[in-house]
Amino acid sequence: MLVIGGPALFTRNGFMYDFTNHLWLVSVQEQAFIEHLAPTYFLNAPMVGAFYPFFVFYGATLYAATGALAALIAGHVTVAYIGASLLAIAAAYGGLLWLARQLGVRSWMAHAPAITFVAGAYYVTNLYGRGAWPEFMATSMIPLVVASGWKLARAPRIEVWPAALFVISTVFFAGSHNITLLFGSLSLIGGLILMRIALGAEVAAVDFGRLLRIAVLLALAVAVNAWFLLPDVVHQRSTLIAVDPIVTWHYTSFFDTPAVLFDPLRTVPRQSSSPALFVQAPDWFLLWVLAAGATLWSRAGRALRRAGVALLVLLAIFLVAIMVGPVWDHLPRTLRQIQFPYRLNTYLDLTASGLVLAAVIAVERVAAPRIATRLRYALGAAAVISVALCVWQLWVPNTHAPLSYNDRDAALASTHITPRTWYDPGVYDDAAQPIVAPPASRSLAIDTSRISGNDVTLTVTPPPGTGPFATNIAGAPYLVTLRGGLVRAGRTIHGLSVMRRRVPGRGPVTMTLGPSGGALTIGRDITLVAIAVLVVLLGCGIVLGRRTRRLRTDAGGPRQERRARTAAEEAAARALP
């Protein structure tokens, strides 16, 4: 955690543009909690206009939770931001380590799958080389979702802390980054299907009641994000980004070649506009997997071999999607909205971690002592080389572009002034209303610094008469309701609202802007209900857990219980590949 988080912890670097953009967005939510004790859906700044609905469409729960944390610690936004990042690294590493332990790996090799992922080139790139903080946070949750879900599926009863970790990791997996939610879910479902086909009846059955309880927790965790996910799903086709052309494979094809993906060191193509955008696969670990597989294939059990084949098939699917342009360009439009094929490298690395885990299990279970020793040394060498390359990537390459901040806190000058690194031209502006082109002389610019939170009442002086005029109000009518002396007349070609006076006249009028009903209200109510149910379930689980522990202590003590639990987990692990 400290190795990966080192540059953020021990420097004030602003890294690539999006690192400070997301830091500023957290500060917007922090200010909303300080002033209104609730998150906001909107940005208000000259560059994006008034009531720009950014948080309706992008990672609102992550920003809100981190902003709330910042408000609780006296407004230390950067501390909350870096702290959340460190927790995400711990979730990624700890999730894979926990999964390895659950599957019976007892030696130091249990750390190898975790090192494969978090020391991977693209994992570090997401945090520093791209500054893609929401994507980094969401993908870091995937290992913990899998590990805690596996624990719940295999345990004889639902336990509080595994259930809590499953819910928390699912909340932030679903509430941080839409593209990760889509591709992460598809990858998990695809992996589960392949493993079920490969292993069939050799996987011990999980009773239906336990699966149902896990499904309920999953649904509640996703529902926590309904306050923005529901309006996002309902209205996403009404935004400018929905009608933008899709980026083709050739746009970033220089990242997707075998020479770049399988470079044994770390390199960035000269065509890259980001100097530290590394996308290399975990070559050294994959080489070790090939060596271990070739050595132990005949000794490994049927189930273990089939699991390895399923993971290899999944790895091949990701490689083909990344490297073969015609395949990528024929995917459905929804899938190609991932924008860049190299974003699939996250799932490539996770699959590689799965292969390392399968090979480690084979070494511990079936390798002869001499072969096992050699393979352990080889795995140790692969881990040392990978960590060394990771440390080099963390500290040596330039992670700055021309507008990057040397001191990231300088990006937090005001929640009403976007950082100089901001480049969003208004992709979530409206594309649904009819386009109206008022004369250039007829316009109304609202002072965005007068707006805070989700509602505002303002007195403004629009152009006289009932003719249309352009405004800098970004929120469309399905997201922002308008009351008072003005009515909507359409939108500009850039998606900003066009309005007119409700009645003829001149002089000031009063207007009130706030969130619309419909999906926003329904989504908010679903979120509140889901949180309330989860809190009740947590309370009940804690009370029942304490009562159960007291009864077991009276019946024989916690030591016997732990021994029995460990024996049951080891037996379950032996029944798996």
C-alpha positions, 0 to 999 in steps of 0.5 A: 500500500505504501509502495504504490501510494508513495508518490501521492503520500510523500510528494505534492505532485499533481500528476496528470490532469485528471488527478487534480480534476478529480481532487477538485470534484471531491472538494465540490462535494466537501463544500456541499456537505459543509453547507447543506449536509448533503451531496450535490448533483451539479457543478457551478463554474464559468467554464461549465456553466450553472447547474452542470449535471456532472454528478448525475452521470459520473461516479457520484457516490465516490465523490460524495463519500470522499467529500463527506470524509473531508468535511468530517476531518475539518476540510482536509480534502487532499488527506481524504483523497489520498486516504481513500486511494490508499484504502483502495490499494489495500482492498485490491491487494488484501482481496487477492491475498484473502482469496488465495488464503481461502483457497488453501494457499498457506505459504508466502506465495499467497501474495503473488496474485496480489503483486501481479495485479497491484504492481502491474503497469496499468494499475499504476498508470491509472492512478498517476500516469492517467490520473483516472482516480474513479476508474482506479478506485472502482477496479481496486474493489473487484478483488475484494468483491470476489474474495468477500463474495467467495467467503459468503458463498462458502461459509456455513452462515453469513458473517457480519464482517465478510458481509460488510466488506462485500457491501462496501466494495460493491457500493464503490465498485458500482458507484465510482466509474460507469465504464468499470461497472459495465466491463467489470460486471461483464468480466466477472459474469464471463469468468464465472460462466467459464469456470462453471462450464470448466468445473461443472459438478466438481465445484461443491454446490452452494445452497440456494438460500445462501446464494439468495442472501448474497443476491439480496446484499448485492442488490442493496449495495447497488441500490445505494447508488440509485440516487445517481445511477437511475437518472444516469441510465434513464437520461444518458441518451439525452446528453451530448456525449451520447451522440458523439462519435465513438473512438475507433480502435486505430485511434490508440492502436499504437498501445495495442501491439504485441511489442508494447503489451509484452515488452518485458520492461516498461515503455510508452509509445512515442505517439502517446500524449501522456508521458507515463501511460504504461500498458504492459501485461505482467509478463514475468508472472505470465512466463512463470505461469507457463513454466509452472503449467508445463512442469505440473500439467500432468500432475495437476488434477482434472479440475485444476487443469480445467480451471487453468484452461478457462482462465486462459480462454478469458485471457485470450478473449481480452487479448483479441479484443485489445489487439485485433482492430476489426474485432473491436470495431464490430463490438456493440456501440455500448461496449465500444464506449469504453473509449480506449481498448487498453482499458481492458488491460485491467481485466487482463491483469486480473485474469493473469492474477487468477492464473498465478493463483491457479499455478500457486495452488498446483505448486503447493498441492502436487509439485515434488519437493525439488520442483516446488523449490525451483518454482518458488525461487522462480516465482520470487524472482518474477515478483522481485523484477515486477516490483522493481519495475513498478517502483521505477514506474512510480518514481522515474518517468515524468507524469506531468503534462504542460498544465499539470500542477507542481502543488496539487492543492493549488487546484483547490482555489475555489469550488466555483473555479475549475482547475487549469487542468479541466478539459470537459467541454460540457459532454453532459449538456442537453441534446434532447431539447430543440435547438434555438438560435437567439440573436447574439445580443440576447443572452443572460449569464448567471453568476455561478458563484452565487449558486451552492448545493442543489437549489437556488433562488436568484433575481436576474435581469434578462433581455426585454420582451418575450423573445428567446435568449441564450443562458449559461444554464447547463441543466436540462429540464429533465434534471433541473426544474425552473420556476418563476419569471422565466420559461424554457424555449430550447437549447443552444447547439452546445446544449445550454438552455435557451429561455424567454420571459414568461410575460412581456416586459423588462427589468429584473425577474425572480427565478428558482432552479432545483432538481427535477422530480422523476428519476432523480427523486425515485433514485434518491428514495431508493438510495435512502431505503437501501441505506436504512435496510443495510444499517438495520441488517448490520445492527441485527448481524452484530447483535446476533453475532455477539449472542452466538459467540456467547453461546459457543463460548459457554459450549466450549470456547472460541478456540475450539470454534476457530479450529473447527472453522479452519478445518472446515475452510481447509476441507472446502479448499481441498474440494476446489481445484 
